[in-house]
């Protein structure tokens, strides 16, 4: 019964988008800077999760055909759906946390990596933050001392943070520091601990994944 039930599940439940989502989530979790928003991937996953949930709910309602094996298999598929929902929610929460931490930097330098909803959120968040600071203290300062956008006041990501990473293909020589004093040869499947700055471009183009 479990085997026949599995055959009833739509094939798109088992596609590689789940793996792509996991990579995007782990990359975002471990990267010190906000990465490109995976809008198309999320749209696909939202649609698939809705279809999967509707199918699992339909199976659960069909009590006439519900056997112990069928119920067990249905619970397993529900757990997989919940796992995907968790990854999506966590991915979005991580991005919002980075936006709140580096708002000015993100809007000034990395705004192209945001979804329109994130741009709107960041803009409104910055407006509220400035209003709060002004009401709290800045309004009492001389006009020339009320600015919050001086370069040394803008919080930026620490690109020298060490990260665990794995190459997705043969990359070749990778420069390990900004002085060019050390290089390593990176092959597909190799794992390394390097400064994020050294692998930043590879993470962004998908040739290296963070762990």
C-alpha positions in Angstrom: 0.0 0.0 0.0 2.8 2.4 0.8 4.4 1.9 -2.6 1.1 2.5 -4.4 0.5 5.6 -2.3 3.9 6.9 -3.2 3.1 6.5 -6.9 0.0 8.7 -6.3 2.2 11.6 -5.2 2.8 14.2 -8.1 6.3 13.9 -9.5 7.1 17.5 -8.9 7.3 16.7 -5.2 10.6 14.9 -5.9 12.2 17.4 -8.2 15.6 19.1 -7.6 14.1 22.4 -6.5 14.2 21.3 -2.9 18.0 20.8 -3.2 18.3 24.3 -4.8 16.3 25.7 -1.9 18.4 24.0 0.7 21.6 25.4 -0.9 20.1 28.9 -1.1 19.0 28.7 2.5 22.4 27.4 3.9 24.3 30.0 1.8 22.1 32.8 3.2 22.5 31.5 6.7 26.3 31.4 6.6 27.1 34.4 4.4 27.8 37.6 6.2 26.2 39.7 3.4 22.8 39.4 1.9 22.8 37.4 -1.3 20.7 37.5 -4.5 17.0 36.9 -3.8 15.8 33.6 -5.3 12.4 34.8 -6.4 11.8 32.4 -9.2 12.8 29.4 -7.0 10.6 30.5 -4.2 7.6 31.0 -6.5 8.1 27.4 -7.8 8.4 26.1 -4.3 5.3 27.9 -3.0 3.3 26.4 -5.9 4.6 22.9 -5.3 4.0 23.1 -1.5 0.4 24.2 -2.1 -0.1 21.3 -4.5 1.5 18.8 -2.2 -0.5 20.1 0.8 -3.8 19.9 -1.1 -3.0 16.3 -2.2 -1.9 15.2 1.3 -5.1 16.8 2.8 -7.2 15.0 0.3 -5.6 11.6 1.2 -6.2 12.3 4.9 -9.9 13.0 4.3 -10.4 9.7 2.4 -10.9 7.6 5.5 -12.5 4.8 3.5 -9.2 4.0 1.9 -7.1 4.9 4.9 -5.0 2.0 6.1 -2.2 2.0 8.7 0.5 2.0 5.9 -1.3 4.7 4.0 -1.6 6.9 7.1 2.1 6.4 7.9 3.1 7.4 4.4 0.9 10.4 4.5 2.5 11.6 7.7 5.9 11.2 6.1 4.9 13.4 3.2 3.4 16.0 5.6 6.7 16.1 7.5 8.5 16.8 4.2 6.1 19.6 3.4 6.7 21.1 6.8 10.4 20.8 6.3 10.2 22.8 3.1 8.0 25.4 4.7 10.5 25.8 7.5 13.4 26.3 5.0 11.4 29.0 3.2 10.4 30.8 6.4 13.9 30.6 7.8 15.4 31.9 4.5 13.1 34.9 4.5 13.7 35.6 8.2 17.5 35.5 7.8 17.3 38.0 4.9 15.1 40.4 7.0 17.6 40.2 9.9 20.5 41.2 7.5 18.4 44.0 6.1 17.7 45.4 9.6 21.4 45.0 10.6 22.9 46.7 7.5 20.0 48.7 6.3 21.9 51.7 4.9 24.6 49.6 3.3 22.1 47.2 1.7 20.0 50.1 0.3 23.1 51.9 -1.0 25.2 49.0 -2.3 23.2 45.8 -2.5 19.7 46.9 -3.3 19.7 45.0 -6.6 19.8 41.8 -4.6 16.5 42.4 -2.9 13.0 41.6 -3.9 10.6 44.6 -4.3 8.9 43.7 -1.0 12.3 43.7 0.7 13.2 47.1 -0.8 9.9 48.5 0.5 10.6 46.9 3.9 14.1 48.3 4.1 13.1 51.8 3.1 10.2 51.9 5.7 12.4 50.4 8.4 15.1 53.0 7.8 12.5 55.8 7.9 11.2 54.5 11.2 14.7 54.1 12.7 15.6 57.6 11.8 12.4 58.9 13.2 13.0 57.0 16.4 16.6 58.3 16.8 15.4 61.8 16.1 12.7 61.7 18.7 15.0 60.0 21.2 18.0 62.3 21.0 19.0 63.8 17.6 16.4 66.6 17.7 18.3 68.0 20.7 21.6 68.2 18.7 22.7 71.0 16.5 21.5 70.5 12.9 24.9 69.6 11.5 25.3 66.8 14.1 22.1 65.0 13.3 23.3 63.0 10.3 23.4 59.2 10.6 24.9 58.4 7.2 28.5 59.3 7.7 30.7 56.5 6.2 32.1 55.5 9.6 28.5 55.2 11.0 27.2 52.7 8.5 27.4 49.1 9.6 28.7 46.9 6.9 29.1 43.0 6.7 32.3 41.5 7.8 33.7 40.0 4.6 36.8 38.7 6.4 34.7 36.3 8.4 35.9 32.7 8.0 33.3 30.3 6.4 33.1 26.6 5.6 32.6 26.1 1.8 32.5 23.3 -0.8 33.3 23.8 -4.5 30.6 22.7 -6.9 33.0 22.3 -9.8 36.7 22.5 -10.6 37.7 26.2 -10.0 41.5 26.1 -10.1 43.6 28.6 -8.3 41.9 30.7 -5.6 43.5 33.6 -3.9 43.2 33.3 -0.2 43.9 36.9 0.9 43.8 40.4 -0.6 47.6 40.5 -0.8 47.8 37.6 -3.1 50.3 35.9 -0.9 48.6 32.5 -0.8 46.7 30.5 -3.3 45.0 27.1 -3.2 43.9 24.8 -5.9 40.2 24.1 -5.7 38.6 21.0 -7.2 35.0 19.9 -7.4 33.9 18.5 -4.0 36.8 20.1 -2.1 35.9 21.6 1.3 37.8 24.5 2.8 37.7 27.1 5.6 38.4 30.5 4.0 37.7 34.1 4.5 34.4 34.9 2.9 36.0 37.7 0.8 38.1 35.0 -1.0 35.0 33.0 -2.1 32.5 35.8 -2.4 32.3 35.8 -6.2 32.1 32.0 -6.3 29.2 31.9 -3.9 27.4 34.5 -5.9 27.8 32.7 -9.2 27.0 29.3 -7.7 30.3 27.6 -8.2 30.9 27.3 -4.5 28.4 26.6 -1.7 28.7 27.5 2.0 28.3 24.8 4.7 
